[in-house]
Amino acid sequence: MQSNSSSSSFQDRYSAKKMAKPVNFICMAPAAQTVHLIGDFNDWNPTAFPMKKQVDGAWHIQIPLSHGHHHYQFLVDGKPTLDPRAQGIARNEQNEKVSLLAVS
């Protein structure tokens, strides 16, 4: 009897670890010209996630993130900036402070 390799069990398909959850990021930088979101989820790519300026001067982006801990920063006019609303502070490979977010 052959098994169908393309079918996966219900638990695998709906595992929290594999499902991405929409996460909102907000950066208060009303004087900024550009704000980008960088982090371990986009290989710290400075252009991957441009944020949109809102009428109140805050910058916003929503991205799907998988379960686990994520390190990130805002790039405000090219300057790495910590998120004051982050769940914590961590260190990256260069021992620089980065913002920490846990997604469950």
Number of C-alpha atoms within 10 A of each C-alpha: 3 4 6 7 6 5 9 10 8 8 8 11 12 11 11 15 13 12 14 14 15 13 13 11 16 19 25 17 16 13 10 15 10 15 28 24 28 21 19 13 15 13 10 15 13 17 13 13 18 17 22 17 20 12 8 9 14 17 24 18 18 14 13 12 19 18 16 11 12 17 21 26 22 26 21 21 14 13 11 18 18 18 20 12 12 16 11 13 17 15 12 13 6 6 8 9 17 22 22 20 19 14 15 13
